[in-house]
Amino acid sequence: MLTRLFPVWALLVSGLAVAVPTVFSVFTPAIMPLLAFVMFTMGVSLTPADFWRVARRPGPVLAGVGLHYLVMPFGAWLIAHLLAMSPALTTGMVLVGCVSSGTASNVMIYLSKGDVALSVSISAFSTLVGIVATPVLTRFYSAATVAVDSWGLFYSIVTLVALPVLAGVVLNMFCGRMVKRVEPALPFVAMASILLIIGCIVAGVKPSLAAVGPVLLLGVVLHNALGLLGGYWGGRLLGFEESVCRTLALEVGMQNSGLAATLGRLYFSPLAALPGAVFSIWHNISGSFLASYWSHKPVNGQKQG
């Protein structure tokens, strides 16, 4: 119940960060270790079998990852330019579009009567692809407006994502019984870590928040909606069944925005981290509403399209 109320906690933490920024600013140096820990908890929930599913059922997995890295980066770039966002905010939007799918999507897909096994495979595979795709796509969409340290981004993604996830998988392989005992608490601990990251980022950009808030919120809502629609209707056009289409919608539309916020703050500016922080809040709200709607809609076994 506590983790399902993530959007509520995120809004409360953001409000507290605006009202009393010093509460969170002291934790700013901990942002990167916290994110690495979140990725470690994701790795702990995975086994080698989750990765083998990609080989056994490549079509929907490749479709999910392909749609993810086609729709979201281009959508972020297009929306940012249509709304005439500043270079810093545009970079932050692009970063959100170029990272892998978010871990919260697995929970939303379960509630939506989607394909949870497929969701785990897409999340894992998009995380691996993102090690290269995130710096390359960020440079492609942002190089015209800001300098992009592609190698720096690559190094950070390896240390913040790849190594912690791998460490979690290895721990699960060799200490599975111990992991089973602590696994029920991991979602709550990961959620608390993400909330602290959001609080630190919002506190750091408080002076700019009033000026950029409305246009940024509109951009984030449009970006998330584009991902949800692109994933669902992309699946329909490819002839997948309804449960797969719901899975693709949430996997494409929900991003690892905590990573985007951290990279934006580390390599660009505090303002470039703000789209990731706002997206972290909004995609959980929209995902929760969509999951609630779909949970009451039957899933049949016939192919759609």
N, C-alpha and C positions, 0 to 999 in steps of 0.2 A: 504493500500500500504506500509506503514512504517513497519508494522509487517511482511509482506510477504518478505521484504528485510532483514530479520533477519540475514541470512548468511553473507551478505555484511557488516552489522554493526558489527557482531561478529569478522570478519576478521580485520576490521579497529580498533576495540577496542584492539584486541590481538596485532596488530602491534604497537599501541600506548603504550601498557603496556610494550612491549619489549624495545621500544625507550626511554620512560620516565616512569619507574616503580614507581617513587615517586608520580605520579599523582593518582595512585590507591592504593598504600600501606597504605595510611592514612585511607582508607575505610575498611581495613581488618577486624576490629572488628565488622563491620556491616554485615558480610557474613551470619551469622545464622539468624538474624532478617529479612534480605532480602529474604532468602529462605523460611522462615515461611510465609512471606507476599505473595510470589508467590503461595504457596500451599493454602493460604487463598483465593486468587483470583480464584483458581480452584474450591474450595468449593462453592464460591458464584455463580458459573455458574451451580451448580448441584441442583437437587431437589430430594425429596424422591422417586419420580417416576422413576428417573434414576436407582436407586438401585433395585426397584421392577422389572425392566426389566430382571434382572438376573434370577429371579424366573420364569418369563413368557417365557424366551427363553434361557434356560441354556446351550444348546449344543455349539453354537458358542462362548459364553462367556467363558465357561470352557475350550474350545479348545484354545482360545486366551491366557488365563492366564497360562494354562498348557504348551503350546509351549514356552511362554515367559520365564518361570522359568526353563524349561528344556534346551532350545537351548542356551540362552544367557549366563548363568553362566558357563556351560561346554565349550561353544565356547570361552569365554574369557580366561579361564584357559588353554585350548588347544593351542590357538594362542600365548599366552604369553610364554608358554614353548617351542613351536616350534621356536619362534624368540629369545629365550634365554634372555628374559627380566630380569632385576634385581628384587629382591624380592619386592621392593617398587612399581615399575611399574606393576608387576604382581598383587599385591594387588589392585592397582588402577583399573586395567583392570577387575579384578573379581568383585570389587564393582560396576562398571558400569554394568556388567552382572547381578548383583543380585538385582538391584533396580527396581522399577515399571516402567511401560511404560511412555513415556514423554507426557506432555500436548500438545506439538506442533503437535502430531500425529493426533489430532482431525481435525485441519485445513487441513493438508495434505490429510486426508481421504476424506474430503468434496470436495477438488479439484480433487481427483482421481476418483470421482463417486463411492466411497465406501459407506458403511453403517454407517452413522454418529451416529445414536442412539446406534448401537452396539459398536462403538468406545468409546463412552462416558461410556457405561456399563463396557467395558473391562478396561478402564483407572481407573474407580472408584474401581472396584473389585480388580484389580492388586495392587492398592494403599493399600487397606485394607489387602490383603494377604501379601504384602511386609512388613507390620509391624512386622510380625514373620519371613517371608521367607528371608528377606534381612540379618539380623544378623546370622540366622542359616546357610544359604548357604555360606555366606562370611567365616564363621568359617570352614565349611566343605572343601571349596576349598583353603583356605589360611593358615589353622592352622599348616601345615607342614613347612611353611617357616617363618611366622611371628606370634607373639602373637595377638590374636583377643579378644577384650573386647566385648563379645556378649551382655552382659547386658547394657553396655554403648551405643552400637549401637541401641539396642532396645529402650532405654530411649530417645535417640536423635530422632529416627524416630517417636516415639509417640509425642514428643514435637514439632518437626519440620514439621511433615506430618499430623498425625492423628488429633491432636487438632486443628491446623489451618483449615484443611479441614472441620472438624465438625463445627467449628465456622462459616465458610462461608456458609455451608448448613443451619444452624440455622438462620443466618441473612437473607438468601434468603427466608426462610419459613415465618418469621415474619415481614420482612421489604421489601417485594418483590417489591413494587412500588418504593421505594427509590433506590433499587438495579438496577432496569430497567433504571433509569436515568443515573447512573454512569457506567453501564455495558459496553457501547461502548468504554470507555477509559481504561478499565481494561487490555485488551491484550497488549496495548502499555506500560502501567505501569509495567506489569509483565515482558515484554521483556526488558525494561530498567533495571530492577532489576537483571535479569539474565546476561545481558551484564556487569553490574558492578561486579557481582560475578566472571565472566570469567576474567575480567581485573585484579582483585585482585589476582586470582590464578596464572595467567600467569606472573604477576609482581613478585610474590613470588618465582617462579622457574626459573627466567631468567638465572641465572648462569649455570643451568643444561640443559637448553633447546637445545642448539646447539648439545650437545652430544647425547641426547636421541630423538631428534626430528624426524629424518627419520624413525627409527625403530618403534617409537610409532605411527606415522602417518600411516604407513603400517598396524600395528596391529589394529588400530581403523577402518580403511577402511575395512579390512577383517572381523572384528567383526560385523560391521554394515551390510555388504553384507550377511554374514551368517544368521543374524536375518531376513533380508528382504526375502531371499530365503527360509529359514526354515518356516517362517510364511505363505508365499504364497503357497509353495508346500505342507506344512502340511495341509493347508485348502483344497487343491485339492485332496490329498489322502483321506481326511475325507469326500469327496463328497459334499462340500459346493459350492454354486453358486459363480460366478466371483466377485460380489461386496463384498461378505464376505471374499474371498481369498485376495483381495486387502486390505481390512481392517486388516486382520490378519497379512499381510506382514508388514504394517507400525506400527501396535501396538507391534509386536514382535521386529522389528528392531530399533525402536526409544525409547530411554531410558530417564528416569528422571536423566540425567547426571549431572545436577546442584546439586542434592542431593548427588550423588556419589562423586563429587568433594569436596563438603563440608564435608562429612563424612571422606573422605580420608585425608583431611588436619587436621581435628579435632582429629582423632584417630590414624593416622599412621605418615605421613610426608607430607611436601609440594609436594614432588615428586609423592606420591600416589594420590594426587589430580589432577595431570596433565592429566591422561587419561580421566577423566570426563570432563575437560575443552575442550580438543581437540574433544571429542565425541560430545559435545554440538554444536560445530561449524559444524563438518562434517555431522552429521545425518540430520541437517537442509538443508545442501546443497544437499545431496543425496535424501532426501525426497522431496525437491522442484523439482529436475529433474524428479524423478519418478512420482510425481503428475502431472507434465506438460505432460509427455509422456502418462499416463493413461487418462488424461482429454480429449485426442483426440481419445481414443479407446472406442468403444461402449461396454456397459454392457448388456448382454442378460439375460433373466430370467432362462435359462436352467442350470441345474447342470453340473458342470465340473467334469471330473475324469474318 
